[in-house]
Amino acid sequence: MAGSLAAAAAAKGGAKVLLLDRNDHTKVGKKTNWGWVCGDAVAKSHIDYIEKELNMKLGEPVLDIKVDGVQVLSPDMQNKFPFEGEGFSLDRPKAAQFFANLAIKNGVEYRSHYEVEGPIVENNTVVGIYGRNEKSEQVKIRAKLVIDTLGVASTIRRKLPQNEYIENMISTDDIESTGRYIAKFDQVGEDLNYYDEKNALIHLNQQLAPGGYGWVFPKSGKRVNIGIGVEKKSLELRNTRLNKKDTLHSLIDQYVEWNPTVKKLELDPTDENGKGYWSVTVRRQFDSLVFPGYLGAGDSMAMPNPISAGGIGPAMVSGVLAGEVAAEAVAAKDTSLAFIWRYNKRYNDLYGNKTAGLEAFRVYLQSLNNDLINYGMSHFLTKQEAEEISYGRIPKITIASTFNKVLSGISNINAFRNLVFTVNKMKKLNELYGKYPELSGFSEWKKVVNAEMKEVKERFPPNPI
């Protein structure tokens, strides 16, 4: 998603652009042999942004179905909180095709069947990439700037020189293993807690999806995108304490069976995209998105929302911004780190400034078992407060101001104190990202951010059962 939009934006800005993909043109952007593994959901605000920036309009079949919003349900199904606003479920393969064609229309050269193996680095600066063509011949390509949109396992990012700007590797603690089915189904009865054709549903349940959640996202034609995400440590703890040997694969099937409304699932064979598994990050984006000669966008920079794991929106936004900044740099004949640093600031201002706070809340949430999540959603937060947090805004939550919510039991009191601690950390992190530094002040700023996040992670180890 990020790559084609970056290419389109850069070409629109006057740059000469080469867009590389390992697939052929009919399967552009395909992640694995399983297909375009994705939840398919994206907020309307992100669609509005790219339509405005690239002067185009999206509709069917790219926008498969419109939804009023996302609803988050407690494990006992007694509480339902809104998350984000209205949005769309995409037809992911058709969206990838549309954006690649948009890039080509803007003048981009598209080259398929090219497998990127790593960056060409000279004098600590990326000056191109190397990889193999469809004949397995190694081909080197030089460029003034490289935009990396290879995804979470990017071979470019992982092979960058060790540096203070971009991390080569992503901790497994910050990754969710996900799987989903796109399937036709029979609806047995009507229960909006399990299937809602007007809303995307998220089920918090540490037994069904330890360290993550399950989702039921509607699609057109009586189809559904249904799946789960789990965190490795949480799954191991859950299995040990319940004497189970479940895997992501077995838990998806249990989640599907658990749903009393969505029955008789039949995988949708369209585009060979019916079943898939992939990894997604649930942390803030990298503290910097640039390195000399290099910009990263989308999943390669750990951009999915830390709570929802939604990656389409930030991929779209970052792709457009990276392309725009790259074109500006080429036009100015200044591709220095100091020049492209503006990409960091623009992404932070538009989206990234909230994600560190959301990461802190995600870590707190993973430390709660089902009973505490149920109690917390009943007593700790109002729907309005929960929605504020989902947008990265910080409601005023203090022990004194919320005492009338009647806490009972020491574990609930401690859990609420931990919530207050987390909200205060979110506020601190939001303040830090509200003052995103210039290049000269980055090192010191990063130390403070890392110290704040380390304190959160040490306080809240996973505790699903």
N, C-alpha and C positions, 0 to 999 in steps of 0.2 A: 504493500500500500504506500509506504513512504518513498520507495524508489522511483516509481513512475511519476508521482507528484513532484518529487525533487527535480527529476529530469524535465518535466513540463514547465515548472516554474523557472528553472535556470535558462531553458531555451527561450521562454517568453521574455526573460531579461536580457537576451542578446548573446548568451554564451553558446559556444559550440559544444554539444553534449553527446556522449556515447553512453547508452543504457545497455547494461549487460545482464543476461539472465541465463540460467543453466537449462531452462525449459525451452521448448519450441514456442512459437508465437501463440498457438492455440491454447497453451497451458501456462501462460505467463504468470509468474508469481507463485506457482505451485510449491508448497513447502516440502512435501515428502511424497512417497508413493501413495500415502493415504489421502492426499489432496490438500485443500486450502484449510487446514485445521484451524477452526476459529469459532467463537461464540456468535459472530456475525452482527452483534449489536453495536450501534454507534449513536451518540447523542445528536440531536438536530442541530445544536449550536456548531458542531464541528463540520457538518455538511454545509451549513450557511457560510462558514468561514472560507472553505475552499471554493465554493461557488463564487463568492465575491472576489477572492484573490486571483482566480484563474479565469474569471469572466465566462462561466459556463453554468449549465443547469443540469441537475441530475433528476432522473425519474425512473419509472419502470423500464427494464427489469432489474436495474442496479439496485434501486430502493425497493426491495421485495415487499415489505409490509411496514406500515407505520404503527408505532406503539405510543401509548400515553405516557409511559415511564417504566421505571423498574421498581418492583416491590420486594422488600427483604422481609422474610418471615422467620420468626423464632422457632427453635426446635419443637416446641409444643404446639405450634401453629396458632397460638392465641394472640400474637401481636404481629402487625404488618407495618413496616416503616417505608416511606417513599425514599428513593435513591435516584438522584439526578432527575432530569425532566424528560420531555417527550423525545422520541428518537425513532430510529429505523432498524429493521433487520435487513441486512444486505444479502443479495445473492453474490456470495463472495467470489466465485470464479468469473461471473459476468462483470463485477466491479473491477477486478484485476485487468480484464481485457479492455474495459472502457478506458481506464486510466493509462494503460500502455498506448492505446490508440490516440488518446489525447496528447501524450508526449510526442508521438510520431507526427501528428498534425502540427505541433508547435515547432517541428524541425529537428527533432531528436533522431539520431541514428540508433536503431535498435539492433542488437546482435544477440542471437540466441545460441544455445548449446555451448555456452562458455562457463567453465567452472573456475571461479576465483579461488586461488590457493593462498594468496597473501599479498602484502604491500611491498612495493619497491621503496626502500628507504635509503636516502643519501644525505649525509650531514645532518642526521636526526630529523629529517623532513621526508614526508611521504611524497614521492614524485610519480607514482603510478601504481599499477598492480600487475601481478603475474598469475597465470593460470593456464588452463588447457582448453583447446577448442574441441569440436566434435570428433576430430581425428586423434585426440589425446596428444596433440602436439603442444608443447609449451609455447605460449605467446605472451610477450610482455607488452604492456600498454602504458605509455607515459601520459601524464596530464598535469595541468597547473594545479588542480584540486581534485581530490577523490571524495565522493560522498558515499559512506558505508551504510547500506540498508540491507545487509545480509541476514539480519535477525539475531536471535539470542546467542547462537553459536558462531557468530561471525569469525571467519578465518582472517579477516583483515585486523579487526580489533585485537584478537588473541595474539597476533604476531607483531603488534606494534612494539617498539622499544619500551622498556620499563620507563615510566614517566609519572609525573605528579598530576597529570590532567585526567587521563582516562585509564580506568582499570582494565587489565587484560582479561581477567576472569571474573565470573559472578559466583558468589557463595551459594552453595546448595540450600542454605537456610533462607535465601531470598528467591527461591524458585518453587513454583507449584507445578506438579505434574498434572496435566489435564487430558481429558478424553471426552469425546462427544459423538453422538449419533445424529444425523439428519435423517428423519424417518417420517413416513406416512403412518397414520395411526387412526384407531377408532376411539372416539370420546365416549366413555362410559359414565353417564350422569354429568352433572355440572357442579364443580367445586372450584371456586376461584383461588383457593389456596394451593391448588395443584396444577391447574391449567387456566390461563386467562388469555383469550385471543387479543385483548387490548393492552396487556402489560407483560413485560418480561419479569419472571419470578426467580428469586434467589432464595434457596433454603439453607439457613445456617443449621448445621447439625454435625456435631463432632464425632458421632458414631458412624454416620453415613458418609461424611466427607471430612475426615480429620484434618484440621489446620486450613481448611478451605471452605467450599460450599458446593451445593448442587444447583443447577439452573434448568429452567424450562422456558425457552424463548419461542414464541409463536412464529410460524412462517406461513406463507400463502399456501392455498390448496390443501388444507388439513394436514400440514406437515409441521414438524417441531424440531428445534435444535435442543437436545437434551444431553446433559453431561455433568461431570463433576471435576473439581480440582482438589488435590490433596498435597499436603506438605510432608516431606520425607520423615522428619523426626516425629511429627504428630502421628503419622500412620504407624510408625514402629512402636511408639508408646501405646497407642490404641490397641494394636495387635497383642502386645505383651500383656497388657492389663486385662484384656478380654479373652486371652488364650486363643487368638485367631491367627490366620495366615493370609489375610486378604491382601490383594493387590489393587492397583488402580483399575485393572480390567474387571476384576470380580466385583468391586464396589460400584462401578457404573451399572452393571447388570442388576445388582441389589437395589440401587437407587431407582432404576426404571421399574422394577417389580414393586417397589414400595409405593409408587404413585398409583392411586386407585382410579384415577380418571383417564390417564393416557395409557391405552391398552392396544394389544395386537400391533406392535410396532413392526414396520417393514422398511428396511433401509432404502433410502432414495438413491437409485443408481446414477442419477444425473451427474455428469462430469466425474464419475468415480470418486465422489466426495461424501459418501454416506457415512463412513466411519473413520475416525482419526484420533491420533494421540500426539501431544506435543508438550513442550515445556514453556512456561511463561513466567516472567519475573514479577515480583510483588514488592518492589522496593522503589525508592525515589530514583529518578533518572541519574546518570552519572553526574558528579558535581560539575564537570566540564564536559562539553560535547565536541570539543575541538582539540586538535593537536596540529603541529605545523604541517600544512599541506592536506589536512584531513578534517572532514566533518562527519558526524554520525547522526542518524535519525531512526526513529521507530524502535523496534525491539532490540536492535544492535546496541542501543544506548539505555536499555532497561527502562523504557518509557511507559509500559502499561500501568494503569491506575493501581496503586498498591492494595487497595481494598477490593475493588471489583475485578481486577486483572484485565479490564477493558483496554485493548491496545490499538484499536482502529483509529479512534479519535486523535490521540497523541501522535500516531504515525502520520496521519494526514497533516496535522498542524506542523509537525517538525519537518516533514518532507518539503512542504511549501516554503517554510522559512529557510531551510538549508539551501534549497535551490535559489531563492532570492538573494541570499547573502553571497553565495558562490558567484552568481552572475555579477553582483556589485563588485566583488573583489577582482574578477577578471577584467571587468570594464575599467576599473581604476588602476589596473596593472600593479595591484598590491595584494598578494595572496598571503601576506605574513600572518602569523598568529595574532598579532595585535589587531589587524583589520578584521579577521573573521571572528574575533571574540564577540562581536556584536550579535552573532547568532546565539550565543549563550544567554545574553541579556534579553533578547527578543523572546526566545522560547520561555525563559523564566517568567517574564512579564505576562505572557499570554496563557501559559498553562502550568509550567513547572514549579512555580512558587508555592504551590499547595501540597506537593507530593511527599515531601519529607514529613510533614505533619500527618498525612494519611498513612505513611509507613509506620509511624509511631503508634497510631491507632490500630493498625493491622496486627502489630506485635502484641499489643494489649489484648486484642480480641482472641488471638490464638492461645492465650494463657487461661481462657475461661472454658469450663466444661458446660455441658448443655444446661444444667440446673442454673448456673450463674448467668448464662446468656438469657434464659427464660426470665429469671428474676430481674436482671438488668433492663431488659426491654420492657418489662412491666412497670418498674419503679425508678430506674436511674435516669432515663432519658424520655423526654416527650418526643412525639413524632417530628415536631418542628426542630428540636435540638438535634435529632438524628439526621434530619435532612441538611441542616447547617453543616454538620461534620462531613457529610458525604460530598459537599461542595468545597470542602477545605476551609470553611469558615469556622470560627471558634465561638460557640455559645458560652455564656457565663455560667459555669457549673462549680459551686462550692459546697462544702459540707454544711455550712450554716444556712445557705439559701435553699438547700434541698432537703433539709432535715424533716420537713413535713411530708416527705414521701415515705416515711416510716420504714426504717431499716430494721431487720430482725435477724439475729444470728451473727456471730463473729465473722464468718466467711463472707457474708453479704456486706458487712461494714468494711471489711478489708478490701473487698472488690470495688466498693464505691470509692474508697480512698485512692485505690489504684486508678480508677477512672479520672478522678480529680487530678492526680499526678500526671496522667497521660494528656489530658486536655491542656494543662499548663505547659507541658513539653511541646505540644502542638503549637501553642501560642508562641513559645520561644523560637521554634523552628520556622514558623511563618514570618516572624520578625527578622530572622537571619536571612531568609530568602527574599524578604522585602528589601533588603540592602545587598543584593547580589553584587559582588565586587568587580572592579576593573581587574585587568590582568595582573597588575602589580600587587594587589591585595589578596589574590586568590589563595595562596598557601596558608596564610593565617586564618582566613575565613573557613577554609576546608577543615582545619584542625578543630575549630570550635564546633562545626556541624558534626563531625565524626565523634567528638566527645559526648555531645548531647545524645546522639543515636546509640552509642555504646552503653550509656547509662540506662536507656530504655530497654535494650535487649538483655542486659544483665539482670534487670529487675523482673522481666517477664519471660521466662522460658516456656516453651510449649507445654500444655497440660490439658489434653483433650478429654481425659476420663477421670 
